[in-house]
Amino acid sequence: MKQLIIHCAPDLTQAALLEESRLVEYDTQYPLDSQRAGSIYMGRIVNVLPGMQAAFVDIGLAKNAFLYIDDLLPVHLDKQPKIKPSITELAEVGQTLMVQVTKDPQGTKGARVTTHVSIPGRWIVYMPNADYIAISRKIDLDVERQRLKQLAEGSLLPGEGVIIRTGAIGQSEEAIRDDLQNLRELWSAIVSKMEEAHAPARLYQDLDLLPRLARDVITDDVHEVWLNDAKVYEEMKQLLRKQQPSWRGRIAYYDRKIPLFDQFGVTEELNQSFRRKIWLPSGGYLVIDQTEALTVIDVNTGRYTGSIDLEQTVTDINREAASEIPRLLRLRNIRGIIIVDFIDMSSEVNRAAVMENITQAVRKDRSKTIIVGWTKLGLLEMTRKRKK
């Protein structure tokens, strides 16, 4: 059972997603927040670096954005040259171009941008210049994958591309075509704005928190949405009425004296889950250290002593940690390179069991997560796509 809990205050909006009463995702928005990841800008190239095959682009932020050559070449692999050209053949100082932020500024680094524009909708991601069709890997039924692919092939104009999102499973042809048409109209408005803009200028900003939740989080497997603000409650009802008429009875207004997050145990879970040291139910614990380059997670037996032998004790802790770590990555929005130092195991069977646990757990994550595998030192390498 999934529940979305939205707590609104004058200075902060907080959203918490619960799965079986456990907190798995958390997001916030302050009134002056400016969503950058996903936003589209008219930028001006201010520096070209042949040695790095990259350019810096002024998009109006404090730091210039970074544009790598792969983000200038055609997105369709079949249309890319066999030998990669020098970036000086594709970009020059003073040139203006449309770019989209793929990663927010972080620390001393500016934003990462691309010319491969993609605009997410309810059921699809629209790529106006991609010329290919991709289907979410989480759609694993061959019949449904084929249906959605044929639907996309019959709906796209020459040069257009789409990614079919997981939520499109079982959706009608009309619903998906409507989503595509809405995104086409949005793209047309962005292009029109670009023709009148002077770089640097923002052409499109991704949705604020509430409409983004309605688009990306509130799916058929979310059973309840609770809000504590009457005005926002009405706004969310209107959003969902347009997108999902079947949602009429599953959104509720909360008006009790006990704070909304306290009522659902969110406050307590937030306090526990954002510490450096995280205790596991068995008595083991995790230590999470983040740097600018990567995140390291150390697994420890702690108070758990087991009951059979050392190998079994270690395996039990590691499997428990393997199931918990993906939840903490989602909740804390940890992205980039992640290294997990599990307790050493001598059995390959046990190592495979731990790998299976973590593989199953990451499937619930909406962000692309890749488990690279074990290093020679027995560390587990993984990556989680970084946006913000």
HELIX and SHEET records of a PDB file:
HELIX    1   1 PRO A   50  MET A   52  5                                   3    
HELIX    2   2 ILE A   69  ASP A   71  5                                   3    
HELIX    3   3 LEU A   77  LYS A   79  5                                   3    
HELIX    4   4 ILE A   87  GLU A   89  5                                   3    
HELIX    5   5 ASP A  142  SER A  155  1                                  14    
HELIX    6   6 THR A  166  ALA A  168  5                                   3    
HELIX    7   7 GLU A  173  GLU A  196  1                                  24    
HELIX    8   8 LEU A  209  ASP A  216  1                                   8    
HELIX    9   9 ALA A  230  GLN A  243  1                                  14    
HELIX   10  10 PRO A  245  TRP A  247  5                                   3    
HELIX   11  11 LEU A  260  GLN A  263  1                                   4    
HELIX   12  12 VAL A  266  SER A  273  1                                   8    
HELIX   13  13 LEU A  310  ARG A  332  1                                  23    
HELIX   14  14 GLU A  348  VAL A  362  1                                  15    
SHEET    1   A 5 ARG A  22  GLN A  29  0                                        
SHEET    2   A 5 LEU A  12  GLU A  19 -1                                        
SHEET    3   A 5 LYS A   2  ALA A   9 -1                                        
SHEET    4   A 5 VAL A 222  LEU A 227  1                                        
SHEET    5   A 5 ILE A 251  TYR A 253  1                                        
SHEET    1   B 6 ALA A 201  TYR A 204  0                                        
SHEET    2   B 6 ILE A  40  LEU A  49 -1                                        
SHEET    3   B 6 ALA A  54  ASP A  58 -1                                        
SHEET    4   B 6 ALA A  65  TYR A  68 -1                                        
SHEET    5   B 6 ARG A 112  THR A 114  1                                        
SHEET    6   B 6 THR A  96  LYS A 103 -1                                        
SHEET    1   C 4 ILE A 119  PRO A 120  0                                        
SHEET    2   C 4 ILE A 124  MET A 127 -1                                        
SHEET    3   C 4 GLY A 161  ILE A 164 -1                                        
SHEET    4   C 4 ILE A 133  ILE A 135  1                                        
SHEET    1   D 6 LYS A 277  TRP A 279  0                                        
SHEET    2   D 6 TYR A 285  GLN A 290 -1                                        
SHEET    3   D 6 LEU A 294  ASN A 300 -1                                        
SHEET    4   D 6 GLY A 336  ASP A 341  1                                        
SHEET    5   D 6 LEU A 380  ARG A 384 -1                                        
SHEET    6   D 6 THR A 369  TRP A 374 -1                                        
END                                                                             
